[in-house]
């Protein structure tokens, strides 16, 4: 899990959805805003249409944070963003934890390449 200082607050999420740009990938959408702040803040959102049970949504978020920890320092300074899980056929909840984290890591790499 990321430290609280690296996660987006609810006020910042509202700002991101109002003014942010987005980058799509097959399983994730990254909405973000560039600010003058030097820190990087990123969170994961799992809507109810992806998984009805809160347990499964929390599992998705935890796996997302586990995959993000390796790449957090590669994000540009001053970026505040939210990864949003999409509903797709091969739900990551059904996959093995290692496979799921690898899928999310690949998506994060692809999004990072588009940002930079």
C-alpha positions in Angstrom: 0.0 0.0 0.0 1.2 3.5 -0.8 1.8 6.0 2.0 -1.1 8.4 2.6 1.1 11.3 1.3 1.3 9.6 -2.1 -2.5 9.0 -2.4 -5.1 11.4 -3.8 -7.6 13.0 -1.5 -11.3 13.2 -2.3 -11.1 16.9 -3.0 -8.3 16.2 -5.5 -10.3 13.5 -7.2 -13.1 16.1 -7.8 -10.5 18.4 -9.4 -9.1 15.5 -11.5 -12.6 14.6 -12.9 -13.4 18.3 -13.7 -10.2 19.4 -15.2 -8.1 16.3 -15.9 -6.8 14.7 -19.1 -7.0 11.0 -19.6 -5.1 8.1 -21.1 -6.8 4.9 -21.9 -5.5 1.3 -21.9 -7.4 -1.9 -22.3 -8.0 -2.4 -18.6 -7.3 0.9 -16.9 -8.0 4.6 -17.5 -5.6 7.1 -16.1 -7.0 10.6 -15.4 -4.5 13.2 -14.3 -3.7 16.9 -13.7 -0.3 18.4 -13.7 0.3 20.8 -10.8 3.1 23.0 -9.5 3.5 20.7 -6.5 6.7 18.6 -6.6 5.1 15.4 -5.2 3.3 12.6 -7.0 -0.1 11.5 -5.9 -1.8 8.6 -7.4 -4.8 6.4 -6.4 -6.9 3.6 -7.8 -10.6 3.5 -8.2 -12.7 0.4 -8.7 -16.3 1.3 -9.6 -19.3 -0.9 -8.7 -19.8 -1.9 -12.4 -16.4 -3.7 -12.3 -17.1 -5.7 -9.2 -20.3 -5.7 -7.1 -18.7 -6.8 -3.9 -16.6 -4.4 -1.9 -14.2 -7.2 -1.0 -13.4 -7.7 -4.7 -13.1 -3.9 -5.4 -10.7 -3.6 -2.4 -8.7 -6.5 -3.8 -8.3 -4.8 -7.1 -7.2 -1.6 -5.4 -4.6 -3.4 -3.3 -3.2 -5.2 -6.4 -3.0 -2.0 -8.2 -1.1 -0.3 -5.4 1.3 -3.3 -5.3 2.0 -3.0 -9.0 2.4 0.8 -8.8 5.0 0.8 -6.0 7.8 -0.1 -8.5 6.9 2.7 -10.9 5.9 5.6 -8.6 9.3 7.3 -8.9 9.1 7.3 -12.7 6.0 9.5 -12.9 6.7 13.2 -13.7 6.9 15.5 -10.7 3.7 17.4 -9.9 1.3 14.9 -11.3 -1.9 14.0 -9.5 -3.8 11.1 -11.0 -6.3 8.3 -10.6 -6.2 4.9 -12.2 -9.8 3.7 -12.9 -10.4 0.0 -13.5 -12.5 -0.9 -16.5 -14.9 -3.8 -16.8 -13.5 -6.4 -19.1 -13.9 -10.1 -19.9 -10.9 -11.6 -18.0 -11.6 -10.0 -14.7 -8.4 -9.6 -12.6 -10.3 -10.9 -9.6 -10.5 -14.4 -11.1 -6.8 -14.5 -12.1 -3.9 -15.5 -9.8 -2.4 -12.6 -7.8 1.0 -12.7 -9.7 -0.7 -12.8 -13.1 -3.0 -10.0 -12.2 -0.2 -7.8 -10.8 1.8 -8.4 -14.0 -1.1 -7.3 -16.2 -1.5 -4.1 -14.1 2.2 -3.5 -14.2 2.2 -3.7 -18.0 -0.6 -1.3 -18.3 1.1 1.2 -15.9 4.3 0.9 -18.1 2.2 1.7 -21.2 0.6 4.7 -19.6 3.9 6.0 -18.4 5.3 5.8 -21.9 2.4 7.9 -23.1 2.8 10.5 -20.4 6.5 11.0 -20.9 
